Amino acid sequence: MRSVYGDVCVRECGERLIIDLSKPSVARMYDHLLGGTDNYQVDRDACAELLQLAPSTRELALVNRAFLVRAVRYLAQEHGVRRFLDHGSGLPTRPNVHQVAQQVDPSSEVVYIDNDPIVLAHGEMMLAEDPTTTAVLQADMRDTAGIFDSRAVRRLLRDDKPVAALFVSVLHCIPDEDGPWRLVRNVIEQLPRGSYLVISQLASDDAELRKSITDFMSEITNNSWGQVRSKSEIKRFFEDLELLEEPEPVEVSRWHPDSDIAPRQRSEEWIEFGGVARIG
Protein backbone atom coordinates (compact mmCIF):
# COMPACT_ATOMS: atom_id res chain seq x y z
CA MET A 1 0.00 0.00 0.00
CA ARG A 2 1.37 3.40 -0.92
CA SER A 3 0.42 6.91 0.18
CA VAL A 4 2.10 9.99 -1.20
CA TYR A 5 2.48 13.52 0.15
CA GLY A 6 4.21 15.18 -2.76
CA ASP A 7 7.04 12.65 -3.12
CA VAL A 8 6.70 11.32 0.44
CA CYS A 9 5.97 7.62 0.90
CA VAL A 10 3.91 7.46 4.11
CA ARG A 11 3.65 3.65 4.29
CA GLU A 12 6.00 1.06 2.91
CA CYS A 13 4.95 -0.37 -0.44
CA GLY A 14 3.83 -3.96 -0.19
CA GLU A 15 3.31 -3.81 3.58
CA ARG A 16 0.63 -6.22 4.83
CA LEU A 17 -2.22 -4.65 6.75
CA ILE A 18 -2.63 -6.76 9.90
CA ILE A 19 -5.68 -6.08 12.04
CA ASP A 20 -6.12 -7.76 15.42
CA LEU A 21 -9.84 -8.37 15.92
CA SER A 22 -9.40 -10.27 19.18
CA LYS A 23 -9.56 -7.06 21.23
CA PRO A 24 -11.25 -3.68 20.84
CA SER A 25 -9.52 -0.71 19.29
CA VAL A 26 -9.89 2.69 20.95
CA ALA A 27 -10.20 4.32 17.50
CA ARG A 28 -12.92 1.89 16.40
CA MET A 29 -14.81 2.28 19.70
CA TYR A 30 -14.79 6.03 19.21
CA ASP A 31 -16.02 5.54 15.65
CA HIS A 32 -18.93 3.44 16.93
CA LEU A 33 -19.84 6.01 19.59
CA LEU A 34 -19.95 8.67 16.85
CA GLY A 35 -22.31 6.53 14.78
CA GLY A 36 -19.67 5.34 12.31
CA THR A 37 -19.50 1.98 10.54
CA ASP A 38 -15.75 1.30 10.61
CA ASN A 39 -15.89 -0.96 13.67
CA TYR A 40 -16.48 -4.58 14.64
CA GLN A 41 -18.61 -6.50 17.10
CA VAL A 42 -15.76 -6.63 19.60
CA ASP A 43 -15.70 -2.81 19.59
CA ARG A 44 -19.47 -2.51 19.92
CA ASP A 45 -19.52 -4.97 22.81
CA ALA A 46 -16.80 -2.99 24.59
CA CYS A 47 -18.76 0.23 24.11
CA ALA A 48 -21.86 -1.39 25.60
CA GLU A 49 -19.88 -2.31 28.71
CA LEU A 50 -18.33 1.16 28.90
CA LEU A 51 -21.77 2.76 28.70
CA GLN A 52 -22.75 0.73 31.77
CA LEU A 53 -19.88 2.34 33.68
CA ALA A 54 -20.34 5.83 32.24
CA PRO A 55 -23.76 6.35 30.57
CA SER A 56 -22.86 9.76 29.11
CA THR A 57 -20.00 8.36 27.02
CA ARG A 58 -21.80 8.61 23.67
CA GLU A 59 -22.68 12.27 24.25
CA LEU A 60 -19.11 12.84 25.45
CA ALA A 61 -17.78 11.59 22.10
CA LEU A 62 -20.13 13.87 20.15
CA VAL A 63 -19.24 16.86 22.33
CA ASN A 64 -15.54 16.22 21.79
CA ARG A 65 -15.88 15.90 18.02
CA ALA A 66 -17.78 19.18 17.89
CA PHE A 67 -14.98 20.80 19.92
CA LEU A 68 -12.37 19.60 17.42
CA VAL A 69 -14.31 21.09 14.51
CA ARG A 70 -14.84 24.42 16.33
CA ALA A 71 -11.20 24.66 17.39
CA VAL A 72 -9.84 24.03 13.89
CA ARG A 73 -12.31 26.45 12.28
CA TYR A 74 -11.56 29.08 14.93
CA LEU A 75 -7.79 28.84 14.45
CA ALA A 76 -8.15 28.97 10.68
CA GLN A 77 -10.63 31.87 10.61
CA GLU A 78 -9.54 33.98 13.58
CA HIS A 79 -5.80 33.34 13.70
CA GLY A 80 -4.90 32.50 10.10
CA VAL A 81 -3.56 29.01 10.86
CA ARG A 82 -3.05 27.00 7.69
CA ARG A 83 -1.05 24.03 9.02
CA PHE A 84 -2.25 21.36 11.43
CA LEU A 85 -0.51 18.40 13.05
CA ASP A 86 -3.13 15.95 14.33
CA HIS A 87 -1.74 13.48 16.90
CA GLY A 88 -3.73 10.27 17.33
CA SER A 89 -6.14 11.35 14.62
CA GLY A 90 -8.39 8.28 14.72
CA LEU A 91 -10.70 7.06 11.97
CA PRO A 92 -11.88 9.65 9.43
CA THR A 93 -15.16 11.26 10.51
CA ARG A 94 -16.60 13.99 8.33
CA PRO A 95 -15.84 16.76 8.53
CA ASN A 96 -12.20 15.85 8.99
CA VAL A 97 -9.57 18.37 10.06
CA HIS A 98 -8.40 19.06 6.51
CA GLN A 99 -11.96 19.55 5.31
CA VAL A 100 -12.72 22.07 8.07
CA ALA A 101 -9.47 23.98 7.49
CA GLN A 102 -9.81 23.92 3.71
CA GLN A 103 -13.29 25.44 3.90
CA VAL A 104 -11.46 28.53 5.16
CA ASP A 105 -8.46 28.23 2.81
CA PRO A 106 -8.12 25.40 0.26
CA SER A 107 -4.34 25.52 0.61
CA SER A 108 -4.45 24.48 4.29
CA GLU A 109 -2.20 21.51 5.06
CA VAL A 110 -2.70 18.68 7.55
CA VAL A 111 -0.53 15.79 8.72
CA TYR A 112 -2.46 13.05 10.52
CA ILE A 113 -0.52 10.79 12.90
CA ASP A 114 -1.75 7.40 14.09
CA ASN A 115 -0.46 3.87 14.62
CA ASP A 116 -3.78 2.01 14.21
CA PRO A 117 -3.66 -0.03 10.95
CA ILE A 118 -7.32 0.61 10.14
CA VAL A 119 -6.83 4.35 10.59
CA LEU A 120 -3.91 4.19 8.19
CA ALA A 121 -5.88 2.25 5.61
CA HIS A 122 -8.71 4.77 5.68
CA GLY A 123 -6.14 7.53 5.42
CA GLU A 124 -5.59 6.38 1.85
CA MET A 125 -9.01 7.75 0.96
CA MET A 126 -8.18 11.15 2.45
CA LEU A 127 -4.95 11.25 0.49
CA ALA A 128 -6.87 10.50 -2.68
CA GLU A 129 -8.87 13.71 -2.15
CA ASP A 130 -5.76 15.92 -2.20
CA PRO A 131 -2.35 14.28 -1.81
CA THR A 132 -0.56 17.64 -2.04
CA THR A 133 -1.99 19.07 1.19
CA THR A 134 -2.86 16.02 3.31
CA ALA A 135 -0.60 13.31 4.70
CA VAL A 136 -1.10 10.30 6.97
CA LEU A 137 1.95 9.28 8.97
CA GLN A 138 2.26 5.88 10.62
CA ALA A 139 3.85 6.61 13.99
CA ASP A 140 3.42 6.34 17.71
CA MET A 141 2.63 9.88 18.85
CA ARG A 142 5.19 9.45 21.66
CA ASP A 143 7.96 9.33 19.04
CA THR A 144 8.34 13.09 18.73
CA ALA A 145 11.84 12.88 17.25
CA GLY A 146 10.76 10.45 14.55
CA ILE A 147 7.63 12.42 13.74
CA PHE A 148 9.45 15.72 13.36
CA ASP A 149 12.18 14.05 11.32
CA SER A 150 9.65 12.76 8.77
CA ARG A 151 9.43 14.42 5.37
CA ALA A 152 5.74 15.16 5.82
CA VAL A 153 6.26 17.12 9.04
CA ARG A 154 9.45 18.80 7.83
CA ARG A 155 7.41 20.06 4.88
CA LEU A 156 4.77 21.37 7.27
CA LEU A 157 7.49 23.33 9.12
CA ARG A 158 9.33 24.46 6.00
CA ASP A 159 9.14 28.25 6.57
CA ASP A 160 8.38 28.72 10.27
CA LYS A 161 4.74 29.63 9.81
CA PRO A 162 2.45 28.81 12.77
CA VAL A 163 1.30 25.21 13.18
CA ALA A 164 -1.57 23.99 15.34
CA ALA A 165 -0.67 20.79 17.20
CA LEU A 166 -3.80 18.80 18.04
CA PHE A 167 -4.04 16.31 20.91
CA VAL A 168 -7.80 15.82 20.88
CA SER A 169 -9.03 13.02 23.14
CA VAL A 170 -5.76 11.07 22.88
CA LEU A 171 -3.55 11.93 25.87
CA HIS A 172 -5.57 9.60 28.11
CA CYS A 173 -4.10 6.79 25.98
CA ILE A 174 -0.66 7.57 27.44
CA PRO A 175 0.09 6.40 31.00
CA ASP A 176 1.82 8.69 33.47
CA GLU A 177 5.01 6.63 33.34
CA ASP A 178 5.34 7.47 29.62
CA GLY A 179 5.36 11.19 30.39
CA PRO A 180 2.40 12.78 28.58
CA TRP A 181 3.29 16.24 29.96
CA ARG A 182 6.86 15.87 28.68
CA LEU A 183 5.49 14.70 25.32
CA VAL A 184 3.44 17.86 24.92
CA ARG A 185 6.43 20.02 25.91
CA ASN A 186 8.65 18.17 23.42
CA VAL A 187 6.18 18.99 20.65
CA ILE A 188 5.91 22.61 21.74
CA GLU A 189 9.70 22.94 21.60
CA GLN A 190 9.68 21.78 17.96
CA LEU A 191 7.01 24.21 16.76
CA PRO A 192 7.59 27.71 15.37
CA ARG A 193 6.88 30.63 17.71
CA GLY A 194 3.31 31.77 17.47
CA SER A 195 2.01 28.23 16.98
CA TYR A 196 -1.01 26.79 18.78
CA LEU A 197 -1.94 23.83 20.96
CA VAL A 198 -5.36 22.13 21.14
CA ILE A 199 -5.92 19.57 23.90
CA SER A 200 -8.89 17.65 25.24
CA GLN A 201 -8.61 14.69 27.58
CA LEU A 202 -11.02 12.44 29.47
CA ALA A 203 -11.36 13.78 33.00
CA SER A 204 -13.10 13.10 36.28
CA ASP A 205 -12.56 14.36 39.79
CA ASP A 206 -14.08 11.14 41.12
CA ALA A 207 -11.04 8.99 41.97
CA GLU A 208 -13.09 5.78 42.11
CA LEU A 209 -14.60 6.39 38.67
CA ARG A 210 -11.20 7.27 37.21
CA LYS A 211 -9.81 3.98 38.46
CA SER A 212 -12.77 1.83 37.33
CA ILE A 213 -12.76 3.20 33.77
CA THR A 214 -8.98 3.17 33.51
CA ASP A 215 -8.86 -0.45 34.69
CA PHE A 216 -11.66 -1.46 32.30
CA MET A 217 -10.06 0.19 29.26
CA SER A 218 -6.63 -1.21 30.09
CA GLU A 219 -8.05 -4.72 30.37
CA ILE A 220 -10.07 -4.74 27.15
CA THR A 221 -7.30 -3.14 25.07
CA ASN A 222 -4.52 -5.34 26.42
CA ASN A 223 -2.96 -2.33 28.16
CA SER A 224 -3.10 -0.10 25.07
CA TRP A 225 -4.40 2.67 27.26
CA GLY A 226 -3.25 5.30 29.72
CA GLN A 227 -5.61 6.76 32.28
CA VAL A 228 -8.48 9.09 32.98
CA ARG A 229 -7.09 12.15 34.78
CA SER A 230 -8.28 14.80 37.19
CA LYS A 231 -8.91 18.36 35.99
CA SER A 232 -5.86 19.61 37.88
CA GLU A 233 -3.66 17.06 36.09
CA ILE A 234 -4.96 18.22 32.72
CA LYS A 235 -4.39 21.88 33.56
CA ARG A 236 -0.68 21.02 33.77
CA PHE A 237 -0.60 20.60 29.98
CA PHE A 238 -1.32 24.34 29.63
CA GLU A 239 1.17 25.69 32.16
CA ASP A 240 2.90 28.89 30.95
CA LEU A 241 0.77 29.04 27.81
CA GLU A 242 -1.69 31.75 26.75
CA LEU A 243 -5.17 30.25 26.76
CA LEU A 244 -7.61 31.55 24.14
CA GLU A 245 -11.31 32.35 24.65
CA GLU A 246 -11.36 30.93 28.19
CA PRO A 247 -9.09 31.83 31.13
CA GLU A 248 -8.54 28.15 31.99
CA PRO A 249 -9.36 24.71 30.58
CA VAL A 250 -13.08 23.87 30.54
CA GLU A 251 -15.53 21.09 29.72
CA VAL A 252 -15.13 21.37 25.96
CA SER A 253 -18.77 22.05 25.03
CA ARG A 254 -18.28 25.34 26.90
CA TRP A 255 -15.27 26.35 24.81
CA HIS A 256 -16.29 29.04 22.27
CA PRO A 257 -19.76 27.52 21.66
CA ASP A 258 -21.28 28.34 18.29
CA SER A 259 -24.81 27.08 18.94
CA ASP A 260 -27.29 26.72 21.79
CA ILE A 261 -28.34 23.35 20.36
CA ALA A 262 -24.87 21.81 20.18
CA PRO A 263 -24.42 18.37 21.79
CA ARG A 264 -24.44 18.28 25.58
CA GLN A 265 -23.87 15.44 28.03
CA ARG A 266 -26.83 14.24 30.07
CA SER A 267 -24.58 13.62 33.04
CA GLU A 268 -20.98 14.46 33.87
CA GLU A 269 -19.52 11.42 35.59
CA TRP A 270 -16.61 12.08 33.24
CA ILE A 271 -16.04 14.82 30.69
CA GLU A 272 -13.72 15.95 27.93
CA PHE A 273 -11.70 18.75 29.51
CA GLY A 274 -9.35 21.06 27.64
CA GLY A 275 -8.81 24.20 25.64
CA VAL A 276 -6.82 26.06 22.99
CA ALA A 277 -3.57 27.92 23.71
CA ARG A 278 -1.01 30.03 21.90
CA ILE A 279 2.67 29.06 22.10
CA GLY A 280 5.26 31.80 22.58
C-alpha positions as CSV (number, residue, x, y, z in Angstrom):
1,M,0.0,0.0,0.0
2,R,1.4,3.4,-0.9
3,S,0.4,6.9,0.2
4,V,2.1,10.0,-1.2
5,Y,2.5,13.5,0.1
6,G,4.2,15.2,-2.8
7,D,7.0,12.6,-3.1
8,V,6.7,11.3,0.4
9,C,6.0,7.6,0.9
10,V,3.9,7.5,4.1
11,R,3.7,3.7,4.3
12,E,6.0,1.1,2.9
13,C,4.9,-0.4,-0.4
14,G,3.8,-4.0,-0.2
15,E,3.3,-3.8,3.6
16,R,0.6,-6.2,4.8
17,L,-2.2,-4.7,6.8
18,I,-2.6,-6.8,9.9
19,I,-5.7,-6.1,12.0
20,D,-6.1,-7.8,15.4
21,L,-9.8,-8.4,15.9
22,S,-9.4,-10.3,19.2
23,K,-9.6,-7.1,21.2
24,P,-11.3,-3.7,20.8
25,S,-9.5,-0.7,19.3
26,V,-9.9,2.7,20.9
27,A,-10.2,4.3,17.5
28,R,-12.9,1.9,16.4
29,M,-14.8,2.3,19.7
30,Y,-14.8,6.0,19.2
31,D,-16.0,5.5,15.6
32,H,-18.9,3.4,16.9
33,L,-19.8,6.0,19.6
34,L,-19.9,8.7,16.8
35,G,-22.3,6.5,14.8
36,G,-19.7,5.3,12.3
37,T,-19.5,2.0,10.5
38,D,-15.7,1.3,10.6
39,N,-15.9,-1.0,13.7
40,Y,-16.5,-4.6,14.6
41,Q,-18.6,-6.5,17.1
42,V,-15.8,-6.6,19.6
43,D,-15.7,-2.8,19.6
44,R,-19.5,-2.5,19.9
45,D,-19.5,-5.0,22.8
46,A,-16.8,-3.0,24.6
47,C,-18.8,0.2,24.1
48,A,-21.9,-1.4,25.6
49,E,-19.9,-2.3,28.7
50,L,-18.3,1.2,28.9
51,L,-21.8,2.8,28.7
52,Q,-22.8,0.7,31.8
53,L,-19.9,2.3,33.7
54,A,-20.3,5.8,32.2
55,P,-23.8,6.4,30.6
56,S,-22.9,9.8,29.1
57,T,-20.0,8.4,27.0
58,R,-21.8,8.6,23.7
59,E,-22.7,12.3,24.3
60,L,-19.1,12.8,25.4
61,A,-17.8,11.6,22.1
62,L,-20.1,13.9,20.2
63,V,-19.2,16.9,22.3
64,N,-15.5,16.2,21.8
65,R,-15.9,15.9,18.0
66,A,-17.8,19.2,17.9
67,F,-15.0,20.8,19.9
68,L,-12.4,19.6,17.4
69,V,-14.3,21.1,14.5
70,R,-14.8,24.4,16.3
71,A,-11.2,24.7,17.4
72,V,-9.8,24.0,13.9
73,R,-12.3,26.4,12.3
74,Y,-11.6,29.1,14.9
75,L,-7.8,28.8,14.5
76,A,-8.2,29.0,10.7
77,Q,-10.6,31.9,10.6
78,E,-9.5,34.0,13.6
79,H,-5.8,33.3,13.7
80,G,-4.9,32.5,10.1
81,V,-3.6,29.0,10.9
82,R,-3.0,27.0,7.7
83,R,-1.0,24.0,9.0
84,F,-2.3,21.4,11.4
85,L,-0.5,18.4,13.1
86,D,-3.1,16.0,14.3
87,H,-1.7,13.5,16.9
88,G,-3.7,10.3,17.3
89,S,-6.1,11.4,14.6
90,G,-8.4,8.3,14.7
91,L,-10.7,7.1,12.0
92,P,-11.9,9.6,9.4
93,T,-15.2,11.3,10.5
94,R,-16.6,14.0,8.3
95,P,-15.8,16.8,8.5
96,N,-12.2,15.8,9.0
97,V,-9.6,18.4,10.1
98,H,-8.4,19.1,6.5
99,Q,-12.0,19.6,5.3
100,V,-12.7,22.1,8.1
101,A,-9.5,24.0,7.5
102,Q,-9.8,23.9,3.7
103,Q,-13.3,25.4,3.9
104,V,-11.5,28.5,5.2
105,D,-8.5,28.2,2.8
106,P,-8.1,25.4,0.3
107,S,-4.3,25.5,0.6
108,S,-4.4,24.5,4.3
109,E,-2.2,21.5,5.1
110,V,-2.7,18.7,7.6
111,V,-0.5,15.8,8.7
112,Y,-2.5,13.1,10.5
113,I,-0.5,10.8,12.9
114,D,-1.7,7.4,14.1
115,N,-0.5,3.9,14.6
116,D,-3.8,2.0,14.2
117,P,-3.7,0.0,11.0
118,I,-7.3,0.6,10.1
119,V,-6.8,4.3,10.6
120,L,-3.9,4.2,8.2
121,A,-5.9,2.3,5.6
122,H,-8.7,4.8,5.7
123,G,-6.1,7.5,5.4
124,E,-5.6,6.4,1.9
125,M,-9.0,7.8,1.0
126,M,-8.2,11.2,2.5
127,L,-5.0,11.3,0.5
128,A,-6.9,10.5,-2.7
129,E,-8.9,13.7,-2.1
130,D,-5.8,15.9,-2.2
131,P,-2.4,14.3,-1.8
132,T,-0.6,17.6,-2.0
133,T,-2.0,19.1,1.2
134,T,-2.9,16.0,3.3
135,A,-0.6,13.3,4.7
136,V,-1.1,10.3,7.0
137,L,1.9,9.3,9.0
138,Q,2.3,5.9,10.6
139,A,3.8,6.6,14.0
140,D,3.4,6.3,17.7
141,M,2.6,9.9,18.9
142,R,5.2,9.5,21.7
143,D,8.0,9.3,19.0
144,T,8.3,13.1,18.7
145,A,11.8,12.9,17.2
146,G,10.8,10.4,14.5
147,I,7.6,12.4,13.7
148,F,9.5,15.7,13.4
149,D,12.2,14.0,11.3
150,S,9.6,12.8,8.8
151,R,9.4,14.4,5.4
152,A,5.7,15.2,5.8
153,V,6.3,17.1,9.0
154,R,9.5,18.8,7.8
155,R,7.4,20.1,4.9
156,L,4.8,21.4,7.3
157,L,7.5,23.3,9.1
158,R,9.3,24.5,6.0
159,D,9.1,28.2,6.6
160,D,8.4,28.7,10.3
161,K,4.7,29.6,9.8
162,P,2.4,28.8,12.8
163,V,1.3,25.2,13.2
164,A,-1.6,24.0,15.3
165,A,-0.7,20.8,17.2
166,L,-3.8,18.8,18.0
167,F,-4.0,16.3,20.9
168,V,-7.8,15.8,20.9
169,S,-9.0,13.0,23.1
170,V,-5.8,11.1,22.9
171,L,-3.6,11.9,25.9
172,H,-5.6,9.6,28.1
173,C,-4.1,6.8,26.0
174,I,-0.7,7.6,27.4
175,P,0.1,6.4,31.0
176,D,1.8,8.7,33.5
177,E,5.0,6.6,33.3
178,D,5.3,7.5,29.6
179,G,5.4,11.2,30.4
180,P,2.4,12.8,28.6
181,W,3.3,16.2,30.0
182,R,6.9,15.9,28.7
183,L,5.5,14.7,25.3
184,V,3.4,17.9,24.9
185,R,6.4,20.0,25.9
186,N,8.6,18.2,23.4
187,V,6.2,19.0,20.6
188,I,5.9,22.6,21.7
189,E,9.7,22.9,21.6
190,Q,9.7,21.8,18.0
191,L,7.0,24.2,16.8
192,P,7.6,27.7,15.4
193,R,6.9,30.6,17.7
194,G,3.3,31.8,17.5
195,S,2.0,28.2,17.0
196,Y,-1.0,26.8,18.8
197,L,-1.9,23.8,21.0
198,V,-5.4,22.1,21.1
199,I,-5.9,19.6,23.9
200,S,-8.9,17.7,25.2
201,Q,-8.6,14.7,27.6
202,L,-11.0,12.4,29.5
203,A,-11.4,13.8,33.0
204,S,-13.1,13.1,36.3
205,D,-12.6,14.4,39.8
206,D,-14.1,11.1,41.1
207,A,-11.0,9.0,42.0
208,E,-13.1,5.8,42.1
209,L,-14.6,6.4,38.7
210,R,-11.2,7.3,37.2
211,K,-9.8,4.0,38.5
212,S,-12.8,1.8,37.3
213,I,-12.8,3.2,33.8
214,T,-9.0,3.2,33.5
215,D,-8.9,-0.5,34.7
216,F,-11.7,-1.5,32.3
217,M,-10.1,0.2,29.3
218,S,-6.6,-1.2,30.1
219,E,-8.1,-4.7,30.4
220,I,-10.1,-4.7,27.2
221,T,-7.3,-3.1,25.1
222,N,-4.5,-5.3,26.4
223,N,-3.0,-2.3,28.2
224,S,-3.1,-0.1,25.1
225,W,-4.4,2.7,27.3
226,G,-3.3,5.3,29.7
227,Q,-5.6,6.8,32.3
228,V,-8.5,9.1,33.0
229,R,-7.1,12.2,34.8
230,S,-8.3,14.8,37.2
231,K,-8.9,18.4,36.0
232,S,-5.9,19.6,37.9
233,E,-3.7,17.1,36.1
234,I,-5.0,18.2,32.7
235,K,-4.4,21.9,33.6
236,R,-0.7,21.0,33.8
237,F,-0.6,20.6,30.0
238,F,-1.3,24.3,29.6
239,E,1.2,25.7,32.2
240,D,2.9,28.9,31.0
241,L,0.8,29.0,27.8
242,E,-1.7,31.7,26.7
243,L,-5.2,30.2,26.8
244,L,-7.6,31.5,24.1
245,E,-11.3,32.3,24.7
246,E,-11.4,30.9,28.2
247,P,-9.1,31.8,31.1
248,E,-8.5,28.2,32.0
249,P,-9.4,24.7,30.6
250,V,-13.1,23.9,30.5
251,E,-15.5,21.1,29.7
252,V,-15.1,21.4,26.0
253,S,-18.8,22.1,25.0
254,R,-18.3,25.3,26.9
255,W,-15.3,26.4,24.8
256,H,-16.3,29.0,22.3
257,P,-19.8,27.5,21.7
258,D,-21.3,28.3,18.3
259,S,-24.8,27.1,18.9
260,D,-27.3,26.7,21.8
261,I,-28.3,23.4,20.4
262,A,-24.9,21.8,20.2
263,P,-24.4,18.4,21.8
264,R,-24.4,18.3,25.6
265,Q,-23.9,15.4,28.0
266,R,-26.8,14.2,30.1
267,S,-24.6,13.6,33.0
268,E,-21.0,14.5,33.9
269,E,-19.5,11.4,35.6
270,W,-16.6,12.1,33.2
271,I,-16.0,14.8,30.7
272,E,-13.7,15.9,27.9
273,F,-11.7,18.7,29.5
274,G,-9.3,21.1,27.6
275,G,-8.8,24.2,25.6
276,V,-6.8,26.1,23.0
277,A,-3.6,27.9,23.7
278,R,-1.0,30.0,21.9
279,I,2.7,29.1,22.1
280,G,5.3,31.8,22.6
